[in-house]
Amino acid sequence: MILNALPNIGPCIFKNLLHYFPDMRDIFRVGLNELKSIPGIGSIIADSIVNSGKLFSLEREEERLRILRGDFFCQYHENFPSDLRQIYDTPIGLYCLGDICKEMPKIAIIGSRSATAYGMITARKLAIELAERGFCVVSGMARGIDACAHEGALDAGGKTLAVFGNGIDVIYPNENAKLYRCIVESGAVVSEFTLGRHADRQTFPARNRIISGLCEAVIVVESDIHGGGMITAKHAIEQGRNVFAVPGRVDERSSAGCLELIRSGASLIRNVDDMLDELPYLKEKSQKNLNLYGQKQNREDVECPVGRKICSKLSAMGPSDIEALSAANELPIDTVVASLQMLELYGYIERLYDGKVRVRK
């Protein structure tokens, strides 16, 4: 935990130190000159190790973690995910709040924060299908695609992991506070960053390698050509993970990244069956998990709280247009549109010839 917190000590330096000090405690028992004599360990890193007590309070961190009821798993801990241990730059350790779902096969669903209604619906649909098949859905709890992926898994009664680019005690963005609590109750939030650490431009790319490293495959739903989803996809390719991309309109900026991934060899995905047809070994893994943990809840219980609210109002109001539903539910138009598309997709509502919608009889 100390080495993980010290500046300038990353996964590669950590491996180098362990090569010379199989017992990690010895790292803090030697002097400055001995540390500096190790290849790759310069004056700055050696000085931070020798003066680690001034830079980081282990006692304070452990107490805060105890109050939070969280855990810290070193990369050699039995609860550390085995898939993540196989990547080149394995995190020194992971902070975890909740159940890390170590034995479950994991699939990442990622994409743009500025997602379209199409992208949000697709992310939620894929997450529901994955959860129902016995997969744990992994994402980053960001706005847009990430949040929809977590919500879909939760709506299906499944498991989900959120990988943070900040400490596990820092909720970002703030509007996802409720989602954060739901994820902890039915999965976990994990991070390699110390408690209280806020996200910055360096932490998000670093966390993206963990998202892909945890998973058997990565699904990019929507991404700009330079979006964070493309960074995660690049990590996945370097790690030997399978990459899938959802096709979108050729004239949409939000689809440019996915279309480029498909053009470069990523597999096109429309539904989970597309992935399982290409990776049949995952069927056995997911089925084994369902046998262990039980079948997920029925699809009729899947719709999100917003969807249930809209359905309830629609049942009372009868056939209605979007503006009326927006006013009756006190929800923004775009939220109502996205929810209606999802409800229609799963057969809860139907559109009439005049553009209004009603609950399907």
ZALUM-296038 format. One record per residue (C-alpha): x negated, y negated, z; residue number from 1; residue in three letters. Coordinates in nm, 4 decimals. Layout:
N
         x         y         z  resi  resn
         X         Y         Z   NUM   Ala
...
REM end
This chain:
361
         x         y         z  resi  resn
    0.0000    0.0000    0.0000     1   Met
   -0.2896   -0.2357    0.0746     2   Ile
   -0.4669   -0.1644   -0.2538     3   Leu
   -0.1383   -0.2061   -0.4409     4   Asn
   -0.0958   -0.5519   -0.2866     5   Ala
   -0.4469   -0.6873   -0.3390     6   Leu
   -0.5097   -0.9160   -0.6385     7   Pro
   -0.7099   -0.7857   -0.9366     8   Asn
   -0.6697   -0.4197   -0.8369     9   Ile
   -0.4577   -0.2431   -1.0956    10   Gly
   -0.4087    0.1230   -1.1903    11   Pro
   -0.7464    0.1552   -1.3672    12   Cys
   -0.9480    0.0024   -1.0819    13   Ile
   -0.7530    0.2226   -0.8412    14   Phe
   -0.8509    0.5372   -1.0333    15   Lys
   -1.2126    0.4210   -1.0389    16   Asn
   -1.2141    0.3683   -0.6629    17   Leu
   -1.0650    0.7104   -0.5978    18   Leu
   -1.3362    0.8683   -0.8092    19   His
   -1.5954    0.7391   -0.5635    20   Tyr
   -1.3782    0.7569   -0.2513    21   Phe
   -1.1506    1.0644   -0.2574    22   Pro
   -1.0368    0.9663    0.0915    23   Asp
   -0.8783    0.6241    0.0369    24   Met
   -0.9538    0.5173    0.3932    25   Arg
   -1.3249    0.5205    0.3136    26   Asp
   -1.2706    0.2310    0.0726    27   Ile
   -1.2144    0.0032    0.3714    28   Phe
   -1.5031    0.1422    0.5750    29   Arg
   -1.7907    0.0541    0.3427    30   Val
   -1.9627   -0.2797    0.3047    31   Gly
   -1.9518   -0.5424    0.0357    32   Leu
   -2.2756   -0.4369   -0.1341    33   Asn
   -2.1721   -0.0717   -0.1613    34   Glu
   -1.8441   -0.1693   -0.3219    35   Leu
   -2.0189   -0.4035   -0.5653    36   Lys
   -2.2507   -0.1207   -0.6725    37   Ser
   -1.9556    0.0745   -0.8156    38   Ile
   -1.9152    0.0249   -1.1938    39   Pro
   -1.6211   -0.2008   -1.2693    40   Gly
   -1.6006   -0.3395   -0.9158    41   Ile
   -1.7319   -0.6957   -0.9194    42   Gly
   -1.7762   -0.9486   -0.6441    43   Ser
   -1.4165   -1.0729   -0.6525    44   Ile
   -1.2586   -0.7275   -0.6137    45   Ile
   -1.5139   -0.6169   -0.3550    46   Ala
   -1.4547   -0.9322   -0.1530    47   Asp
   -1.0764   -0.8870   -0.1601    48   Ser
   -1.1127   -0.5294   -0.0289    49   Ile
   -1.3498   -0.6282    0.2504    50   Val
   -1.1211   -0.9170    0.3487    51   Asn
   -0.7937   -0.7315    0.2838    52   Ser
   -0.6680   -0.8014    0.6343    53   Gly
   -0.6675   -1.1733    0.5615    54   Lys
   -0.4877   -1.1297    0.2298    55   Leu
   -0.2206   -0.8757    0.3229    56   Phe
   -0.0587   -0.7650    0.6479    57   Ser
    0.0123   -0.3932    0.6328    58   Leu
    0.1970   -0.4015    0.9650    59   Glu
    0.4265   -0.6793    0.8485    60   Arg
    0.4981   -0.5059    0.5169    61   Glu
    0.5757   -0.1756    0.6882    62   Glu
    0.8094   -0.3481    0.9340    63   Glu
    0.9948   -0.5304    0.6563    64   Arg
    1.0251   -0.2046    0.4623    65   Leu
    1.1581   -0.0278    0.7728    66   Arg
    1.4231   -0.2954    0.8274    67   Ile
    1.5181   -0.2710    0.4590    68   Leu
    1.5337    0.1108    0.4940    69   Arg
    1.3133    0.1473    0.1917    70   Gly
    1.0155    0.3688    0.1076    71   Asp
    0.6769    0.3364   -0.0547    72   Phe
    0.5557    0.6337   -0.2566    73   Phe
    0.1886    0.6473   -0.3554    74   Cys
    0.1308    0.8045   -0.6964    75   Gln
    0.0187    1.1240   -0.5189    76   Tyr
    0.3292    1.1430   -0.2974    77   His
    0.5616    1.4383   -0.3605    78   Glu
    0.8537    1.2026   -0.4271    79   Asn
    0.6664    1.0012   -0.6886    80   Phe
    0.8262    1.0753   -1.0314    81   Pro
    0.6160    1.3324   -1.2162    82   Ser
    0.6818    1.1798   -1.5618    83   Asp
    0.5489    0.8441   -1.4421    84   Leu
    0.2355    1.0111   -1.3075    85   Arg
    0.1496    1.1233   -1.6610    86   Gln
    0.1104    0.7786   -1.8185    87   Ile
   -0.2261    0.6096   -1.8614    88   Tyr
   -0.1616    0.3167   -1.6266    89   Asp
    0.0356    0.4907   -1.3536    90   Thr
    0.1424    0.2447   -1.0824    91   Pro
   -0.0589    0.2720   -0.7618    92   Ile
    0.2717    0.3224   -0.5866    93   Gly
    0.6427    0.2486   -0.5991    94   Leu
    0.8628    0.0693   -0.3520    95   Tyr
    1.2033    0.2372   -0.3500    96   Cys
    1.5414    0.1522   -0.2030    97   Leu
    1.7905    0.4367   -0.2439    98   Gly
    1.7609    0.7833   -0.4000    99   Asp
    1.4958    0.7958   -0.6718   100   Ile
    1.6752    1.0946   -0.8368   101   Cys
    1.3419    1.2716   -0.8809   102   Lys
    1.4811    1.5940   -1.0285   103   Glu
    1.7213    1.4364   -1.2775   104   Met
    1.6317    1.3895   -1.6459   105   Pro
    1.6188    1.0165   -1.7157   106   Lys
    1.7037    0.8109   -2.0233   107   Ile
    1.6412    0.4361   -2.0510   108   Ala
    1.8931    0.1992   -2.2081   109   Ile
    1.7466   -0.1451   -2.2713   110   Ile
    1.8090   -0.4547   -2.4763   111   Gly
    1.8675   -0.8243   -2.4993   112   Ser
    1.9786   -1.0508   -2.2167   113   Arg
    2.1745   -1.2530   -2.4756   114   Ser
    2.3768   -0.9535   -2.5833   115   Ala
    2.6722   -0.9576   -2.8192   116   Thr
    3.0063   -0.7998   -2.7330   117   Ala
    2.9143   -0.5143   -2.9691   118   Tyr
    2.5869   -0.4570   -2.7864   119   Gly
    2.7437   -0.4624   -2.4401   120   Met
    3.0176   -0.2201   -2.5410   121   Ile
    2.7666    0.0158   -2.7006   122   Thr
    2.5338    0.0073   -2.3994   123   Ala
    2.8190    0.0849   -2.1619   124   Arg
    2.9519    0.3634   -2.3859   125   Lys
    2.6106    0.5295   -2.4169   126   Leu
    2.5544    0.5053   -2.0410   127   Ala
    2.8923    0.6639   -1.9695   128   Ile
    2.8170    0.9504   -2.2086   129   Glu
    2.4716    1.0030   -2.0572   130   Leu
    2.6041    1.0026   -1.7005   131   Ala
    2.8775    1.2479   -1.7924   132   Glu
    2.6134    1.4780   -1.9442   133   Arg
    2.4052    1.4773   -1.6246   134   Gly
    2.1400    1.2169   -1.7074   135   Phe
    2.0188    0.9366   -1.4837   136   Cys
    2.0363    0.6026   -1.6673   137   Val
    1.7331    0.3754   -1.6229   138   Val
    1.7204    0.0034   -1.6988   139   Ser
    1.6007   -0.3286   -1.5577   140   Gly
    1.9186   -0.4895   -1.4106   141   Met
    1.8748   -0.7957   -1.6310   142   Ala
    2.1704   -0.9793   -1.7794   143   Arg
    2.3275   -0.8355   -2.0920   144   Gly
    2.2430   -0.4842   -2.2078   145   Ile
    2.0653   -0.3773   -1.8865   146   Asp
    2.3566   -0.4683   -1.6609   147   Ala
    2.6059   -0.2960   -1.8931   148   Cys
    2.3942    0.0211   -1.8925   149   Ala
    2.3921    0.0351   -1.5115   150   His
    2.7640   -0.0424   -1.4945   151   Glu
    2.8481    0.2301   -1.7451   152   Gly
    2.6594    0.4932   -1.5447   153   Ala
    2.8281    0.3795   -1.2235   154   Leu
    3.1732    0.3733   -1.3852   155   Asp
    3.1222    0.7357   -1.4885   156   Ala
    3.0277    0.8333   -1.1329   157   Gly
    2.6674    0.8975   -1.2388   158   Gly
    2.3220    0.8004   -1.1168   159   Lys
    2.1191    0.4995   -1.2251   160   Thr
    1.7780    0.3478   -1.1505   161   Leu
    1.6900   -0.0204   -1.1794   162   Ala
    1.3227   -0.1049   -1.2267   163   Val
    1.2404   -0.4538   -1.1011   164   Phe
    0.9810   -0.7051   -1.2127   165   Gly
    0.9863   -0.8409   -0.8569   166   Asn
    1.0092   -0.7025   -0.5046   167   Gly
    1.2966   -0.4639   -0.4330   168   Ile
    1.4293   -0.7128   -0.1772   169   Asp
    1.4609   -0.9922   -0.4350   170   Val
    1.7865   -0.9848   -0.6314   171   Ile
    1.7355   -1.1250   -0.9805   172   Tyr
    1.9469   -1.2552   -1.1391   173   Pro
    2.1590   -1.3669   -0.8435   174   Asn
    2.4860   -1.2883   -1.0191   175   Glu
    2.3960   -0.9176   -1.0091   176   Asn
    2.4079   -0.8990   -0.6280   177   Ala
    2.7133   -0.6711   -0.6294   178   Lys
    2.5615   -0.4533   -0.9016   179   Leu
    2.2415   -0.4306   -0.6950   180   Tyr
    2.4350   -0.2925   -0.3972   181   Arg
    2.6192   -0.0401   -0.6156   182   Cys
    2.2941    0.0818   -0.7714   183   Ile
    2.1348    0.1349   -0.4289   184   Val
    2.4403    0.3370   -0.3205   185   Glu
    2.4338    0.5597   -0.6312   186   Ser
    2.0677    0.5706   -0.7289   187   Gly
    1.7824    0.3358   -0.6504   188   Ala
    1.5996    0.0144   -0.7221   189   Val
    1.2244    0.0599   -0.7633   190   Val
    0.9253   -0.1685   -0.8138   191   Ser
    0.5486   -0.1640   -0.7935   192   Glu
    0.5484   -0.5187   -0.6562   193   Phe
    0.5263   -0.6102   -0.2889   194   Thr
    0.8271   -0.7208   -0.0885   195   Leu
    0.9208   -1.0821   -0.1442   196   Gly
    0.7367   -1.1038   -0.4770   197   Arg
    0.9237   -1.3095   -0.7343   198   His
    0.9180   -1.2334   -1.1046   199   Ala
    0.6975   -1.4203   -1.3499   200   Asp
    0.5809   -1.3880   -1.7093   201   Arg
    0.3328   -1.1150   -1.6165   202   Gln
    0.5567   -0.8972   -1.4024   203   Thr
    0.8281   -0.8232   -1.6592   204   Phe
    0.5951   -0.6727   -1.9237   205   Pro
    0.4294   -0.4701   -1.6457   206   Ala
    0.7606   -0.3287   -1.5267   207   Arg
    0.8587   -0.2338   -1.8844   208   Asn
    0.5913    0.0384   -1.8913   209   Arg
    0.7506    0.1867   -1.5790   210   Ile
    1.0970    0.1930   -1.7377   211   Ile
    0.9669    0.3925   -2.0353   212   Ser
    0.7269    0.5994   -1.8240   213   Gly
    1.0082    0.7274   -1.6021   214   Leu
    1.2118    0.8550   -1.8956   215   Cys
    1.2368    1.1310   -2.1503   216   Glu
    1.3545    0.8823   -2.4111   217   Ala
    1.4250    0.5121   -2.4569   218   Val
    1.7339    0.3729   -2.6308   219   Ile
    1.7104    0.0148   -2.7584   220   Val
    2.0621   -0.1210   -2.8071   221   Val
    1.9924   -0.4802   -2.9137   222   Glu
    1.6693   -0.6783   -2.9319   223   Ser
    1.5201   -0.9745   -3.1079   224   Asp
    1.2078   -0.8888   -3.3035   225   Ile
    0.9986   -1.0328   -3.0199   226   His
    1.2295   -0.9320   -2.7344   227   Gly
    1.1466   -0.7431   -2.4170   228   Gly
    1.3116   -0.4334   -2.5591   229   Gly
    1.0421   -0.4201   -2.8262   230   Met
    0.7712   -0.4339   -2.5575   231   Ile
    0.9325   -0.1400   -2.3774   232   Thr
    0.9644    0.0503   -2.7051   233   Ala
    0.5941   -0.0077   -2.7718   234   Lys
    0.5079    0.1284   -2.4277   235   His
    0.7313    0.4289   -2.4933   236   Ala
    0.5551    0.5077   -2.8206   237   Ile
    0.2124    0.4789   -2.6549   238   Glu
    0.3317    0.7082   -2.3755   239   Gln
    0.4591    0.9712   -2.6190   240   Gly
    0.8245    0.9081   -2.5372   241   Arg
    1.1052    0.9350   -2.7913   242   Asn
    1.2492    0.6032   -2.9108   243   Val
    1.6036    0.5592   -3.0398   244   Phe
    1.7589    0.2412   -3.1757   245   Ala
    2.1197    0.1386   -3.2294   246   Val
    2.1800   -0.0061   -3.5781   247   Pro
    2.3382   -0.3488   -3.6081   248   Gly
    2.4201   -0.6091   -3.8689   249   Arg
    2.1299   -0.7020   -4.0941   250   Val
    2.2078   -1.0731   -4.0599   251   Asp
    2.2164   -1.0726   -3.6775   252   Glu
    1.9063   -1.1860   -3.4911   253   Arg
    2.0038   -0.9574   -3.2028   254   Ser
    1.9737   -0.6544   -3.4347   255   Ser
    1.6391   -0.7469   -3.5913   256   Ala
    1.4309   -0.5533   -3.3393   257   Gly
    1.6397   -0.2359   -3.3649   258   Cys
    1.6387   -0.2442   -3.7432   259   Leu
    1.2609   -0.2875   -3.7426   260   Glu
    1.2218    0.0077   -3.5050   261   Leu
    1.4367    0.2265   -3.7317   262   Ile
    1.2393    0.1133   -4.0380   263   Arg
    0.9182    0.2041   -3.8531   264   Ser
    1.0319    0.5554   -3.7643   265   Gly
    1.2504    0.5315   -3.4532   266   Ala
    1.5574    0.7532   -3.4598   267   Ser
    1.8931    0.5961   -3.5331   268   Leu
    2.1484    0.6624   -3.2592   269   Ile
    2.5259    0.6189   -3.2638   270   Arg
    2.6125    0.8343   -2.9636   271   Asn
    2.4474    1.0709   -2.7184   272   Val
    2.5072    1.3697   -2.9484   273   Asp
    2.2672    1.2108   -3.1980   274   Asp
    1.9955    1.2170   -2.9329   275   Met
    2.0725    1.5715   -2.8171   276   Leu
    2.0748    1.6993   -3.1754   277   Asp
    1.7219    1.5664   -3.2171   278   Glu
    1.6027    1.6688   -2.8691   279   Leu
    1.7932    1.9919   -2.7966   280   Pro
    1.5762    2.0751   -2.4951   281   Tyr
    1.7469    1.7878   -2.3133   282   Leu
    2.0797    1.9722   -2.3324   283   Lys
    1.9406    2.2455   -2.1093   284   Glu
    1.7913    1.9927   -1.8676   285   Lys
    2.1137    1.7961   -1.8366   286   Ser
    2.3268    2.1089   -1.8014   287   Gln
    2.1017    2.2335   -1.5231   288   Lys
    2.1505    1.9028   -1.3458   289   Asn
    2.5290    1.9214   -1.3829   290   Leu
    2.5237    2.2717   -1.2370   291   Asn
    2.3312    2.1394   -0.9381   292   Leu
    2.5234    1.8193   -0.8761   293   Tyr
    2.8655    1.8861   -1.0220   294   Gly
    3.0632    1.7532   -1.3166   295   Gln
    3.1116    1.3795   -1.3423   296   Lys
    3.4526    1.2264   -1.2898   297   Gln
    3.7105    1.2275   -1.5673   298   Asn
    3.7037    0.9610   -1.8322   299   Arg
    4.0417    0.8250   -1.7326   300   Glu
    3.8685    0.6813   -1.4238   301   Asp
    3.5877    0.5240   -1.6203   302   Val
    3.6953    0.1693   -1.6963   303   Glu
    3.5291   -0.1091   -1.4977   304   Cys
    3.7125   -0.3235   -1.2378   305   Pro
    3.7625   -0.6002   -1.4963   306   Val
    3.9158   -0.3479   -1.7355   307   Gly
    4.1488   -0.2160   -1.4653   308   Arg
    4.2554   -0.5702   -1.3815   309   Lys
    4.3305   -0.6506   -1.7455   310   Ile
    4.5225   -0.3240   -1.7930   311   Cys
    4.7313   -0.3961   -1.4843   312   Ser
    4.8218   -0.7446   -1.6055   313   Lys
    4.8889   -0.6180   -1.9569   314   Leu
    5.1269   -0.3534   -1.8239   315   Ser
    5.3238   -0.6223   -1.6411   316   Ala
    5.3152   -0.8797   -1.9222   317   Met
    5.3801   -0.6560   -2.2185   318   Gly
    5.2170   -0.7272   -2.5583   319   Pro
    4.9896   -1.0296   -2.5166   320   Ser
    4.7245   -1.2246   -2.7024   321   Asp
    4.3713   -1.2892   -2.5782   322   Ile
    4.4392   -1.6442   -2.4615   323   Glu
    4.7318   -1.5326   -2.2453   324   Ala
    4.5281   -1.2532   -2.0900   325   Leu
    4.2401   -1.4909   -2.0239   326   Ser
    4.4709   -1.7316   -1.8408   327   Ala
    4.6592   -1.4594   -1.6507   328   Ala
    4.3396   -1.2907   -1.5312   329   Asn
    4.1467   -1.6170   -1.4795   330   Glu
    3.8618   -1.4795   -1.6896   331   Leu
    3.6548   -1.6347   -1.9715   332   Pro
    3.7662   -1.5541   -2.3252   333   Ile
    3.4432   -1.3689   -2.4112   334   Asp
    3.4787   -1.1456   -2.1018   335   Thr
    3.8337   -1.0563   -2.2013   336   Val
    3.7268   -0.9852   -2.5608   337   Val
    3.4469   -0.7513   -2.4489   338   Ala
    3.6753   -0.5690   -2.2043   339   Ser
    3.9514   -0.5287   -2.4616   340   Leu
    3.7077   -0.3805   -2.7113   341   Gln
    3.5949   -0.1283   -2.4524   342   Met
    3.9527   -0.0435   -2.3511   343   Leu
    4.0496    0.0005   -2.7153   344   Glu
    3.7432    0.2147   -2.7792   345   Leu
    3.8520    0.4615   -2.5121   346   Tyr
    4.2167    0.4564   -2.6056   347   Gly
    4.3651    0.2617   -2.3137   348   Tyr
    4.5137   -0.0129   -2.5301   349   Ile
    4.6156   -0.0621   -2.8915   350   Glu
    4.6304   -0.3631   -3.1222   351   Arg
    4.9545   -0.4631   -3.2881   352   Leu
    5.0013   -0.6007   -3.6407   353   Tyr
    5.0352   -0.9577   -3.5072   354   Asp
    4.6977   -0.9449   -3.3280   355   Gly
    4.8407   -0.8887   -2.9819   356   Lys
    4.7439   -0.5926   -2.7648   357   Val
    4.9409   -0.3620   -2.5390   358   Arg
    4.8786   -0.0665   -2.3126   359   Val
    4.8839    0.2515   -2.5191   360   Arg
    5.1972    0.4548   -2.4507   361   Lys
REM end
